[in-house]
Amino acid sequence: MDLRHRNNVNVMGNGTSTLVFSHGFGCNQAMWNDLAPPFLEHFRVVLYDLVGAGLSDLSAFDKTKYGTLDGYARDLNEIIDAYAEGPVILVGHSVSAMIGTLADRLAPGRIAAHVMIGPSPRYIDTDGYVGGFKRSDIDELLETLDSNYLGWSSAMAPVIMGAPGQPALSDTLTDSFCRTEPDIAKHFARVTFTSDNRQDVIGLATPVLILQSSDDLIAPVAVGKYLHSVMPNSTYCLVDNVGHCPHMSAPQACAAAMQGFLAPWTATRAG
């Protein structure tokens, strides 16, 4: 299958290193519209939609392949092999930070660095670990999704976005959630919110920038600090932001933090 069609891949920019932007649950590549442009001058930029999201080929969605995050990670590595040039830095929002981690584990050395925005390796609290949710919370969330996906999307998207004073962003996220095919969204939600990738992030040697919102319902500060403690080459940056999408509601702060982190790979292609 043609990857460009399957994942709605778009390539732009002018650099010797590649930034691959990978969106979160209920989102699509348009969520990078405010964060990606500042990097086009000095990086090759690859945008894509996860299968089942945005303008991806919905016929490519397979519940078995995408029954774990591994299927998405394999897709990501295929996209990197086909469209990336030079060192590859993955910019992953939310669940895509873990998809990127799995892609890294599958092809060690192929990804030079990660920028993880609002990452979480596990959403459910367990002994000695704070994920932000009780198991009953996640069960209730998934039951509500199963019974009334559109209603849940309309109610929860503004809460997830946060961004007080920026209602247009809540509308953008709500629209993205509501445009996602409900059965695919329900399946992906179950895979996302019941996943446990702690063993995958522990000891990850690849350089990582963790961009953590100061007030995030989905990935609380404790999660970002946990990741910083278990990934030896991680840099932790707390962004003054309410909500789970600082790349949309605080793009300038995110870009500033990224530019410093990305300095070793910043170079414009000659000619």
GUMARGU-393694 format. One record per atom (N, C-alpha, C): x, y, z; residue in one letter. Coordinates in steps of 0.02 Angstrom, whole numbers, always signed. Layout:
GUMARGU-393694
R       x       y       z  residuo
R       X       Y       Z        A
...
end
This chain:
GUMARGU-393694
R       x       y       z  residuo
R     +42     -60      +0        M
R      +0      +0      +0        M
R     +44     +62      +0        M
R     +24    +113     -38        D
R     +60    +175     -41        D
R     +58    +211     +27        D
R    +116    +224     +56        L
R    +119    +254    +122        L
R     +91    +325    +122        L
R    +105    +361     +69        R
R     +81    +431     +66        R
R      +4    +432     +71        R
R     -28    +386     +37        H
R    -101    +383     +39        H
R    -125    +355    +106        H
R     -92    +301    +128        R
R    -115    +269    +190        R
R    -114    +317    +249        R
R     -61    +355    +255        N
R     -52    +399    +314        N
R     -56    +473    +297        N
R     -78    +490    +236        N
R     -85    +560    +217        N
R     -21    +598    +233        N
R     +35    +572    +207        V
R    +101    +600    +223        V
R    +112    +664    +183        V
R    +137    +715    +218        N
R    +156    +778    +185        N
R    +227    +796    +206        N
R    +268    +814    +157        V
R    +339    +829    +169        V
R    +353    +900    +145        V
R    +389    +938    +187        M
R    +406   +1007    +170        M
R    +470   +1026    +207        M
R    +492   +1087    +199        G
R    +550   +1110    +236        G
R    +615   +1101    +199        G
R    +668   +1130    +229        N
R    +733   +1132    +196        N
R    +788   +1123    +248        N
R    +803   +1061    +265        G
R    +856   +1049    +314        G
R    +888    +982    +303        G
R    +944    +972    +337        T
R    +981    +909    +331        T
R    +961    +858    +383        T
R    +919    +879    +431        S
R    +889    +833    +480        S
R    +813    +836    +471        S
R    +779    +784    +494        T
R    +707    +779    +484        T
R    +670    +779    +550        T
R    +618    +821    +554        L
R    +571    +820    +609        L
R    +509    +783    +585        L
R    +490    +730    +620        V
R    +428    +694    +605        V
R    +378    +710    +661        V
R    +322    +740    +643        F
R    +271    +760    +691        F
R    +216    +707    +693        F
R    +202    +681    +752        S
R    +153    +627    +760        S
R    +101    +648    +812        S
R     +38    +650    +792        H
R     -15    +678    +834        H
R     -43    +628    +884        H
R     -86    +653    +929        G
R    -115    +612    +982        G
R    -184    +586    +965        G
R    -215    +555   +1015        F
R    -282    +525   +1008        F
R    -333    +579    +989        F
R    -376    +562    +941        G
R    -429    +607    +920        G
R    -406    +666    +879        G
R    -342    +668    +863        C
R    -314    +726    +828        C
R    -295    +708    +757        C
R    -262    +754    +723        N
R    -236    +743    +656        N
R    -178    +791    +645        N
R    -146    +787    +588        Q
R     -85    +827    +577        Q
R     -97    +902    +576        Q
R    -160    +924    +568        A
R    -174    +996    +569        A
R    -161   +1027    +637        A
R    -156    +984    +689        M
R    -143   +1010    +756        M
R     -73   +1040    +762        M
R     -30   +1028    +711        W
R     +38   +1055    +712        W
R     +43   +1121    +675        W
R     -12   +1149    +653        N
R     -11   +1209    +610        N
R     +25   +1268    +642        N
R     +26   +1273    +708        D
R     +59   +1329    +740        D
R    +129   +1313    +764        D
R    +146   +1249    +769        L
R    +212   +1230    +795        L
R    +262   +1213    +740        L
R    +239   +1182    +687        A
R    +286   +1159    +635        A
R    +317   +1215    +593        A
R    +280   +1268    +575        P
R    +308   +1318    +529        P
R    +375   +1349    +550        P
R    +388   +1363    +615        P
R    +452   +1393    +632        P
R    +513   +1350    +616        P
R    +501   +1285    +603        F
R    +557   +1239    +593        F
R    +569   +1223    +518        F
R    +526   +1251    +475        L
R    +532   +1234    +404        L
R    +596   +1259    +372        L
R    +624   +1313    +397        E
R    +684   +1341    +366        E
R    +745   +1297    +377        E
R    +748   +1264    +435        H
R    +809   +1228    +453        H
R    +800   +1152    +458        H
R    +740   +1127    +445        F
R    +728   +1055    +450        F
R    +684   +1032    +392        F
R    +695    +970    +371        R
R    +645    +935    +331        R
R    +590    +916    +380        R
R    +527    +928    +362        V
R    +471    +916    +408        V
R    +424    +865    +375        V
R    +408    +813    +413        V
R    +362    +761    +390        V
R    +301    +762    +436        V
R    +242    +772    +406        L
R    +179    +769    +441        L
R    +140    +709    +416        L
R    +104    +676    +461        Y
R     +63    +619    +439        Y
R      +5    +609    +488        Y
R     -45    +571    +465        D
R    -101    +552    +508        D
R     -94    +479    +526        D
R    -105    +463    +590        L
R    -109    +393    +609        L
R    -166    +360    +571        L
R    -159    +296    +555        V
R    -212    +261    +519        V
R    -276    +263    +562        V
R    -330    +286    +530        G
R    -393    +294    +566        G
R    -407    +366    +585        G
R    -359    +410    +576        A
R    -367    +480    +595        A
R    -360    +525    +534        A
R    -387    +585    +540        G
R    -378    +636    +488        G
R    -398    +612    +419        G
R    -352    +622    +371        L
R    -365    +603    +302        L
R    -327    +539    +283        L
R    -312    +498    +334        S
R    -281    +433    +319        S
R    -331    +388    +283        S
R    -305    +333    +256        D
R    -348    +285    +221        D
R    -382    +241    +273        D
R    -446    +252    +285        L
R    -481    +214    +336        L
R    -485    +139    +320        L
R    -481    +123    +256        S
R    -484     +52    +237        S
R    -422     +14    +260        S
R    -370     +51    +279        A
R    -308     +19    +303        A
R    -312      +0    +376        A
R    -364     +23    +410        F
R    -370      +9    +482        F
R    -387     -64    +493        F
R    -348     -96    +536        D
R    -358    -167    +552        D
R    -354    -175    +628        D
R    -407    -200    +658        K
R    -410    -203    +731        K
R    -356    -248    +760        K
R    -335    -298    +723        T
R    -283    -342    +748        T
R    -215    -306    +746        T
R    -199    -277    +689        K
R    -135    -241    +683        K
R    -130    -185    +734        K
R    -184    -148    +742        Y
R    -184     -91    +787        Y
R    -216    -107    +855        Y
R    -212    -171    +873        G
R    -236    -192    +939        G
R    -188    -173    +994        G
R    -127    -154    +976        T
R     -78    -126   +1022        T
R     -45     -66    +987        T
R      -6     -28   +1023        L
R     +28     +29    +993        L
R     +83      +7    +946        L
R    +102     -57    +948        D
R    +156     -83    +906        D
R    +141     -73    +832        D
R     +77     -82    +812        G
R     +59     -73    +742        G
R     +72      -3    +717        G
R     +57     +46    +759        Y
R     +70    +116    +742        Y
R    +145    +130    +739        Y
R    +183     +98    +784        A
R    +255    +107    +786        A
R    +287     +80    +721        A
R    +263     +24    +698        R
R    +290      -4    +635        R
R    +273     +41    +576        R
R    +213     +69    +576        D
R    +196    +118    +524        D
R    +244    +177    +525        D
R    +258    +202    +585        L
R    +302    +259    +592        L
R    +372    +244    +564        L
R    +397    +185    +579        N
R    +464    +168    +552        N
R    +463    +163    +476        N
R    +408    +140    +448        E
R    +402    +137    +375        E
R    +403    +208    +346        E
R    +369    +254    +379        I
R    +367    +323    +356        I
R    +436    +355    +362        I
R    +471    +342    +417        I
R    +539    +367    +425        I
R    +584    +341    +370        I
R    +581    +277    +357        D
R    +623    +247    +305        D
R    +609    +277    +236        D
R    +546    +292    +223        A
R    +527    +316    +156        A
R    +537    +391    +147        A
R    +528    +431    +199        Y
R    +525    +503    +190        Y
R    +575    +544    +229        Y
R    +608    +515    +279        A
R    +656    +554    +319        A
R    +725    +553    +287        A
R    +762    +607    +298        E
R    +831    +612    +275        E
R    +874    +636    +334        E
R    +934    +609    +339        G
R    +978    +630    +393        G
R    +953    +607    +461        G
R    +979    +637    +514        P
R    +956    +620    +581        P
R    +881    +635    +588        P
R    +846    +592    +624        V
R    +773    +598    +632        V
R    +756    +616    +704        V
R    +717    +668    +712        I
R    +692    +686    +778        I
R    +617    +680    +776        I
R    +590    +640    +821        L
R    +518    +629    +823        L
R    +486    +677    +873        L
R    +436    +714    +849        V
R    +396    +758    +893        V
R    +329    +723    +903        V
R    +319    +693    +962        G
R    +260    +654    +973        G
R    +216    +683   +1028        G
R    +152    +694   +1013        H
R    +106    +719   +1063        H
R     +68    +661   +1096        H
R     +66    +662   +1162        S
R     +26    +615   +1200        S
R     +44    +543   +1183        S
R      -5    +503   +1160        V
R      +8    +432   +1147        V
R     +62    +423   +1093        V
R     +70    +472   +1049        S
R    +122    +464    +997        S
R    +193    +468   +1026        S
R    +200    +496   +1086        A
R    +266    +493   +1118        A
R    +285    +421   +1133        A
R    +234    +380   +1153        M
R    +247    +310   +1166        M
R    +253    +270   +1101        M
R    +215    +289   +1050        I
R    +223    +258    +984        I
R    +294    +269    +960        I
R    +320    +329    +970        G
R    +389    +344    +951        G
R    +440    +305    +990        G
R    +426    +295   +1055        T
R    +471    +255   +1096        T
R    +474    +183   +1070        T
R    +417    +155   +1053        L
R    +415     +87   +1027        L
R    +451     +83    +959        L
R    +441    +135    +917        A
R    +476    +136    +853        A
R    +552    +137    +864        A
R    +574    +174    +914        D
R    +645    +178    +931        D
R    +670    +110    +953        D
R    +632     +77    +995        R
R    +653     +11   +1020        R
R    +656     -41    +963        R
R    +611     -33    +913        L
R    +609     -80    +857        L
R    +668     -70    +810        L
R    +692      -8    +804        A
R    +748      +7    +758        A
R    +798     +51    +795        A
R    +836     +23    +841        P
R    +882     +62    +882        P
R    +931    +104    +840        P
R    +938    +168    +858        G
R    +984    +211    +823        G
R    +954    +250    +765        G
R    +895    +229    +742        R
R    +865    +264    +684        R
R    +838    +332    +704        R
R    +810    +338    +764        I
R    +785    +401    +789        I
R    +839    +434    +832        I
R    +859    +494    +813        A
R    +914    +528    +847        A
R    +891    +561    +913        A
R    +828    +581    +916        A
R    +803    +615    +976        A
R    +727    +616    +974        A
R    +698    +629   +1032        H
R    +626    +634   +1039        H
R    +608    +700   +1072        H
R    +555    +731   +1048        V
R    +521    +784   +1085        V
R    +453    +756   +1104        V
R    +443    +745   +1169        M
R    +381    +715   +1193        M
R    +338    +769   +1225        M
R    +279    +781   +1196        I
R    +234    +833   +1220        I
R    +176    +800   +1257        I
R    +171    +813   +1322        G
R    +118    +782   +1362        G
R    +119    +707   +1361        G
R    +178    +676   +1368        P
R    +182    +602   +1364        P
R    +158    +568   +1427        P
R    +136    +506   +1419        S
R    +119    +464   +1477        S
R    +130    +391   +1459        S
R    +170    +355   +1497        P
R    +181    +284   +1483        P
R    +126    +239   +1510        P
R     +87    +266   +1558        R
R     +31    +229   +1587        R
R     -16    +280   +1619        R
R     -80    +274   +1604        Y
R    -129    +322   +1629        Y
R    -159    +301   +1696        Y
R    -154    +237   +1712        I
R    -187    +211   +1772        I
R    -138    +206   +1830        I
R    -158    +232   +1887        D
R    -117    +227   +1947        D
R    -104    +155   +1965        D
R     -46    +141   +1992        T
R     -30     +75   +2018        T
R     +20     +85   +2075        T
R     +39     +31   +2108        D
R     +83     +37   +2166        D
R    +147     +75   +2148        D
R    +159    +131   +2182        G
R    +220    +170   +2172        G
R    +221    +212   +2109        G
R    +166    +214   +2073        Y
R    +163    +253   +2011        Y
R     +98    +292   +2008        Y
R    +103    +356   +1991        V
R     +44    +399   +1983        V
R     +35    +415   +1909        V
R     -19    +387   +1881        G
R     -34    +401   +1811        G
R     -88    +454   +1802        G
R    -124    +467   +1856        G
R    -176    +519   +1854        G
R    -247    +493   +1855        G
R    -256    +427   +1843        F
R    -323    +399   +1841        F
R    -326    +334   +1881        F
R    -383    +322   +1912        K
R    -397    +257   +1941        K
R    -423    +211   +1886        K
R    -417    +146   +1897        R
R    -442     +99   +1847        R
R    -516    +111   +1834        R
R    -553    +127   +1887        S
R    -625    +139   +1879        S
R    -638    +201   +1836        S
R    -594    +251   +1840        D
R    -601    +310   +1798        D
R    -595    +293   +1724        D
R    -546    +251   +1708        I
R    -535    +232   +1638        I
R    -592    +187   +1614        I
R    -615    +141   +1657        D
R    -671     +99   +1638        D
R    -733    +141   +1622        D
R    -745    +191   +1664        E
R    -803    +235   +1653        E
R    -795    +275   +1589        E
R    -735    +299   +1576        L
R    -721    +337   +1515        L
R    -735    +294   +1454        L
R    -711    +232   +1454        L
R    -720    +189   +1397        L
R    -793    +169   +1388        L
R    -829    +159   +1442        E
R    -900    +143   +1438        E
R    -939    +201   +1407        E
R    -921    +263   +1427        T
R    -954    +321   +1399        T
R    -939    +328   +1324        T
R    -877    +315   +1306        L
R    -858    +316   +1235        L
R    -900    +266   +1195        L
R    -907    +206   +1223        D
R    -945    +153   +1188        D
R   -1018    +172   +1178        D
R   -1047    +205   +1228        S
R   -1119    +219   +1225        S
R   -1136    +284   +1188        S
R   -1090    +333   +1191        N
R   -1106    +398   +1161        N
R   -1042    +435   +1143        N
R   -1010    +413   +1089        Y
R    -945    +441   +1071        Y
R    -950    +516   +1055        Y
R    -999    +535   +1015        L
R   -1005    +605    +995        L
R   -1020    +650   +1055        L
R   -1062    +626   +1100        G
R   -1077    +664   +1160        G
R   -1015    +672   +1204        G
R    -978    +618   +1211        W
R    -916    +620   +1250        W
R    -866    +669   +1219        W
R    -861    +666   +1153        S
R    -814    +710   +1118        S
R    -831    +783   +1129        S
R    -895    +799   +1122        S
R    -916    +869   +1130        S
R    -904    +895   +1200        S
R    -912    +850   +1250        A
R    -903    +870   +1319        A
R    -830    +871   +1340        A
R    -791    +823   +1317        M
R    -724    +814   +1342        M
R    -670    +852   +1304        M
R    -680    +863   +1240        A
R    -628    +897   +1201        A
R    -610    +965   +1231        A
R    -659   +1007   +1251        P
R    -640   +1071   +1281        P
R    -603   +1062   +1347        P
R    -620   +1010   +1385        V
R    -585    +998   +1449        V
R    -514    +976   +1436        V
R    -504    +933   +1387        I
R    -437    +909   +1370        I
R    -395    +967   +1343        I
R    -425   +1008   +1301        M
R    -388   +1065   +1273        M
R    -369   +1115   +1326        M
R    -415   +1129   +1374        G
R    -401   +1180   +1423        G
R    -400   +1248   +1389        G
R    -341   +1280   +1388        A
R    -332   +1343   +1351        A
R    -386   +1394   +1366        A
R    -395   +1413   +1429        P
R    -445   +1464   +1445        P
R    -432   +1528   +1406        P
R    -485   +1556   +1380        G
R    -478   +1617   +1340        G
R    -464   +1605   +1267        G
R    -459   +1541   +1246        Q
R    -447   +1525   +1176        Q
R    -499   +1475   +1152        Q
R    -563   +1495   +1150        P
R    -617   +1448   +1133        P
R    -610   +1418   +1063        P
R    -578   +1452   +1017        A
R    -571   +1425    +950        A
R    -531   +1360    +950        A
R    -483   +1354    +997        L
R    -444   +1292   +1001        L
R    -487   +1234   +1024        L
R    -531   +1247   +1072        S
R    -577   +1194   +1094        S
R    -622   +1172   +1037        S
R    -644   +1219    +996        D
R    -686   +1202    +939        D
R    -647   +1159    +889        D
R    -583   +1176    +879        T
R    -542   +1138    +832        T
R    -534   +1066    +855        T
R    -520   +1056    +920        L
R    -511    +989    +945        L
R    -577    +951    +945        L
R    -631    +984    +963        T
R    -697    +951    +962        T
R    -713    +928    +892        T
R    -701    +970    +843        D
R    -714    +952    +773        D
R    -673    +891    +752        D
R    -610    +890    +773        S
R    -567    +833    +755        S
R    -592    +769    +787        S
R    -611    +773    +851        F
R    -637    +714    +886        F
R    -700    +689    +850        F
R    -746    +735    +834        C
R    -810    +716    +806        C
R    -804    +690    +734        C
R    -751    +710    +699        R
R    -742    +686    +631        R
R    -710    +616    +628        R
R    -681    +594    +684        T
R    -651    +527    +685        T
R    -705    +474    +685        T
R    -697    +423    +644        E
R    -746    +369    +640        E
R    -754    +337    +709        E
R    -815    +336    +737        P
R    -824    +316    +807        P
R    -796    +248    +826        P
R    -806    +198    +784        D
R    -782    +131    +802        D
R    -706    +130    +805        D
R    -673    +166    +760        I
R    -600    +169    +762        I
R    -577    +208    +824        I
R    -611    +263    +839        A
R    -593    +302    +897        A
R    -601    +263    +962        A
R    -654    +225    +967        K
R    -666    +184   +1027        K
R    -610    +133   +1036        K
R    -592    +102    +980        H
R    -539     +51    +982        H
R    -473     +82   +1003        H
R    -456    +138    +971        F
R    -392    +171    +986        F
R    -391    +196   +1058        F
R    -448    +220   +1083        A
R    -451    +243   +1152        A
R    -436    +187   +1201        A
R    -464    +129   +1188        R
R    -452     +71   +1232        R
R    -378     +52   +1231        R
R    -349     +51   +1172        V
R    -278     +34   +1165        V
R    -236     +86   +1202        V
R    -253    +150   +1193        T
R    -214    +204   +1223        T
R    -218    +204   +1299        T
R    -279    +206   +1325        F
R    -287    +218   +1396        F
R    -276    +157   +1440        F
R    -270     +98   +1410        T
R    -254     +38   +1450        T
R    -182     +16   +1439        T
R    -144     +54   +1401        S
R     -75     +34   +1386        S
R     -29     +45   +1446        S
R     +25      +8   +1447        D
R     +76     +16   +1499        D
R    +144     +10   +1464        D
R    +176     +66   +1453        N
R    +240     +67   +1417        N
R    +298     +86   +1463        N
R    +290     +75   +1527        R
R    +344     +94   +1573        R
R    +408     +56   +1559        R
R    +404      -7   +1543        Q
R    +464     -45   +1529        Q
R    +499     -22   +1465        Q
R    +461      +9   +1421        D
R    +490     +33   +1358        D
R    +528     +99   +1368        D
R    +504    +141   +1414        V
R    +538    +205   +1424        V
R    +596    +200   +1474        V
R    +593    +152   +1519        I
R    +646    +146   +1570        I
R    +713    +132   +1535        I
R    +761    +175   +1547        G
R    +827    +166   +1519        G
R    +835    +186   +1447        G
R    +783    +215   +1416        L
R    +790    +237   +1346        L
R    +847    +286   +1341        L
R    +898    +269   +1301        A
R    +959    +309   +1299        A
R    +956    +368   +1250        A
R    +908    +368   +1205        T
R    +902    +421   +1155        T
R    +887    +488   +1190        T
R    +918    +543   +1169        P
R    +902    +608   +1199        P
R    +827    +624   +1192        P
R    +798    +649   +1246        V
R    +727    +663   +1248        V
R    +715    +732   +1280        V
R    +672    +772   +1248        L
R    +646    +833   +1279        L
R    +575    +819   +1299        L
R    +560    +825   +1364        I
R    +493    +816   +1389        I
R    +462    +886   +1397        I
R    +409    +900   +1359        L
R    +373    +962   +1366        L
R    +308    +948   +1405        L
R    +305    +973   +1465        Q
R    +251    +957   +1512        Q
R    +211   +1020   +1528        Q
R    +146   +1018   +1518        S
R    +103   +1073   +1539        S
R    +100   +1077   +1615        S
R     +97   +1138   +1640        S
R     +94   +1147   +1713        S
R     +28   +1124   +1742        S
R     -24   +1121   +1701        D
R     -90   +1098   +1723        D
R    -120   +1056   +1667        D
R    -116    +990   +1674        D
R    -137    +944   +1621        D
R    -179    +888   +1651        D
R    -243    +885   +1632        L
R    -288    +834   +1657        L
R    -267    +763   +1637        L
R    -239    +756   +1577        I
R    -224    +690   +1550        I
R    -155    +665   +1572        I
R    -106    +709   +1572        A
R     -38    +691   +1592        A
R     -14    +739   +1646        A
R     -29    +725   +1709        P
R     -10    +771   +1763        P
R     +66    +776   +1771        P
R     +86    +827   +1808        V
R    +157    +841   +1817        V
R    +195    +781   +1844        V
R    +164    +742   +1886        A
R    +198    +683   +1915        A
R    +221    +635   +1860        A
R    +183    +630   +1806        V
R    +201    +585   +1752        V
R    +264    +609   +1716        V
R    +265    +675   +1701        G
R    +324    +703   +1669        G
R    +387    +694   +1711        G
R    +380    +704   +1776        K
R    +437    +696   +1820        K
R    +459    +623   +1823        K
R    +411    +577   +1822        Y
R    +428    +505   +1820        Y
R    +470    +490   +1758        Y
R    +446    +513   +1700        L
R    +483    +499   +1638        L
R    +553    +528   +1641        L
R    +559    +588   +1667        H
R    +625    +619   +1673        H
R    +671    +578   +1717        H
R    +643    +546   +1767        S
R    +684    +507   +1815        S
R    +707    +440   +1786        S
R    +671    +413   +1735        V
R    +689    +347   +1710        V
R    +723    +348   +1642        V
R    +723    +406   +1609        M
R    +758    +411   +1545        M
R    +822    +452   +1555        M
R    +879    +420   +1551        P
R    +942    +451   +1573        P
R    +964    +512   +1534        P
R    +944    +518   +1471        N
R    +964    +575   +1430        N
R    +906    +623   +1417        N
R    +862    +629   +1467        S
R    +803    +671   +1457        S
R    +814    +741   +1486        S
R    +781    +789   +1455        T
R    +778    +858   +1478        T
R    +705    +874   +1492        T
R    +693    +903   +1551        Y
R    +624    +915   +1572        Y
R    +609    +989   +1569        Y
R    +554   +1007   +1534        C
R    +535   +1077   +1527        C
R    +461   +1084   +1545        C
R    +447   +1122   +1597        L
R    +378   +1135   +1618        L
R    +353   +1198   +1583        L
R    +301   +1189   +1543        V
R    +273   +1244   +1505        V
R    +213   +1273   +1543        V
R    +212   +1338   +1552        D
R    +156   +1370   +1586        D
R     +95   +1367   +1541        D
R     +52   +1317   +1553        N
R      -4   +1305   +1507        N
R     -57   +1263   +1542        N
R    -120   +1281   +1530        V
R    -176   +1241   +1554        V
R    -202   +1199   +1496        V
R    -198   +1133   +1504        G
R    -224   +1089   +1452        G
R    -172   +1040   +1426        G
R    -196    +993   +1386        H
R    -155    +937   +1363        H
R    -123    +950   +1295        H
R    -134   +1009   +1266        C
R    -109   +1023   +1198        C
R     -68   +1088   +1196        C
R     -12   +1091   +1231        P
R     +27   +1153   +1231        P
R     +54   +1172   +1163        P
R     +61   +1123   +1117        H
R     +84   +1139   +1050        H
R     +33   +1181   +1012        H
R     -30   +1181   +1037        M
R     -82   +1222   +1007        M
R     -96   +1285   +1049        M
R     -96   +1279   +1114        S
R    -115   +1335   +1157        S
R     -55   +1375   +1182        S
R      +5   +1347   +1177        A
R     +66   +1384   +1196        A
R    +122   +1367   +1146        A
R    +110   +1377   +1081        P
R    +159   +1355   +1031        P
R    +225   +1392   +1034        P
R    +224   +1456   +1053        Q
R    +286   +1493   +1055        Q
R    +332   +1468   +1110        Q
R    +303   +1451   +1168        A
R    +343   +1424   +1223        A
R    +371   +1356   +1204        A
R    +331   +1315   +1171        C
R    +355   +1249   +1149        C
R    +410   +1256   +1098        C
R    +401   +1301   +1049        A
R    +451   +1311    +997        A
R    +517   +1335   +1026        A
R    +513   +1380   +1075        A
R    +574   +1406   +1106        A
R    +613   +1351   +1141        A
R    +577   +1308   +1177        A
R    +610   +1252   +1211        A
R    +640   +1203   +1161        A
R    +604   +1191   +1108        M
R    +627   +1144   +1057        M
R    +689   +1170   +1020        M
R    +691   +1235   +1006        Q
R    +747   +1262    +968        Q
R    +813   +1253   +1003        Q
R    +813   +1262   +1068        G
R    +874   +1250   +1106        G
R    +895   +1177   +1105        G
R    +846   +1133   +1115        F
R    +858   +1061   +1116        F
R    +882   +1036   +1048        F
R    +854   +1065    +995        L
R    +868   +1041    +928        L
R    +930   +1072    +896        L
R    +963   +1116    +932        A
R   +1021   +1151    +904        A
R   +1073   +1105    +872        A
R   +1089   +1046    +901        P
R   +1140   +1003    +870        P
R   +1120    +977    +801        P
R   +1055    +979    +785        W
R   +1032    +951    +721        W
R   +1007   +1005    +673        W
R   +1017   +1068    +691        T
R    +990   +1124    +651        T
R   +1039   +1143    +596        T
R   +1019   +1133    +533        A
R   +1060   +1153    +476        A
R   +1017   +1157    +414        A
R   +1024   +1211    +377        T
R    +987   +1221    +315        T
R   +1026   +1190    +258        T
R    +989   +1156    +214        R
R   +1022   +1124    +156        R
R   +1051   +1177    +110        R
R   +1113   +1169     +90        A
R   +1146   +1216     +45        A
R   +1113   +1217     -23        A
R   +1112   +1276     -54        G
R   +1085   +1281    -121        G
R   +1010   +1285    -124        G
end
